[in-house]
Amino acid sequence: MIICEVIGHVWATKKEETLNGMKLMVVRQMETGQKQPPVFVAADVVGAGIGERVLVVSGSTARRAFGKDDVAVDCAIVGIIDSLEVDREKLQKGL
């Protein structure tokens, strides 16, 4: 799982049929140490909103979040983070 922040919505009137009815959100990975953290689109399973920190899964796990293997989804928001506690010292050392 990846910790991300929701930074926007995606509207697409024409899309692959298996994406119909899905809420698509723009998310940015948090705490990467990069100047430009990765930004990508994730299908929302839990009803997240802009500004919320979320848990994102990718690959076959993202498709499983929808209970299907034939969905055109590579990333899915599967949780909204209420609180997060991190030992910054250990994080900086890579532990």
C-alpha positions in Angstrom: 0.0 0.0 0.0 1.0 3.5 -0.7 0.2 6.6 1.4 -1.1 9.4 -0.9 -3.0 12.7 -0.8 -6.0 13.3 -3.0 -5.4 16.4 -5.1 -8.1 16.3 -7.7 -10.9 14.6 -9.7 -10.9 13.2 -13.2 -13.9 13.5 -15.4 -14.0 11.4 -18.6 -17.1 11.2 -20.7 -15.6 8.6 -23.0 -13.8 5.7 -21.3 -13.4 2.0 -21.3 -16.8 0.4 -20.4 -15.6 -1.2 -17.2 -14.8 2.3 -15.8 -18.4 3.4 -16.1 -19.7 4.5 -12.7 -16.3 4.7 -11.1 -15.1 7.8 -9.3 -11.6 8.6 -10.5 -9.3 10.7 -8.3 -5.8 12.3 -8.8 -3.5 11.3 -6.0 0.1 12.3 -5.1 2.3 10.0 -3.2 3.5 11.3 0.1 6.9 11.3 1.8 9.0 10.2 -1.2 11.9 12.5 -0.7 11.7 13.6 -4.3 11.2 17.2 -5.5 8.2 16.1 -7.6 6.4 13.1 -5.9 4.6 10.8 -8.3 1.1 11.8 -9.3 -1.4 9.3 -10.7 -5.0 8.4 -11.1 -6.7 6.0 -8.8 -10.3 4.6 -8.8 -12.0 5.4 -5.5 -13.6 2.5 -3.6 -14.3 4.4 -0.3 -15.6 7.9 -1.2 -12.4 9.9 -0.5 -12.3 13.7 -1.1 -9.8 16.3 -2.1 -7.2 17.0 0.6 -7.6 13.6 2.4 -4.8 11.2 3.0 -5.6 7.8 1.6 -4.2 4.2 1.2 -3.7 3.2 -2.4 -3.1 -0.3 -3.8 -2.0 -1.1 -7.3 -2.0 -3.9 -9.9 -4.1 -7.0 -9.3 -4.9 -5.9 -5.8 -6.6 -2.7 -7.1 -8.8 -4.9 -9.4 -9.7 -7.1 -6.4 -10.9 -4.0 -4.5 -13.7 -4.0 -7.0 -14.3 -7.7 -6.7 -13.4 -8.3 -10.4 -10.4 -9.2 -12.3 -11.6 -7.7 -15.6 -11.7 -4.1 -14.6 -9.4 -1.6 -16.4 -7.9 -0.3 -13.1 -4.3 -0.2 -12.0 -4.6 1.8 -8.8 -7.4 2.0 -6.2 -8.1 4.1 -3.1 -9.0 1.5 -0.5 -8.8 3.5 2.8 -9.1 7.0 4.2 -6.4 7.7 6.8 -7.8 9.1 10.1 -4.4 9.5 11.8 -0.9 8.5 11.1 2.1 8.2 13.5 5.6 7.9 12.1 8.9 7.9 13.9 10.6 10.5 11.7 14.1 9.4 12.9 13.6 5.9 11.7 11.9 7.1 8.5 15.0 9.2 7.6 17.3 6.2 8.3 15.2 4.1 6.0 14.1 1.6 8.7 
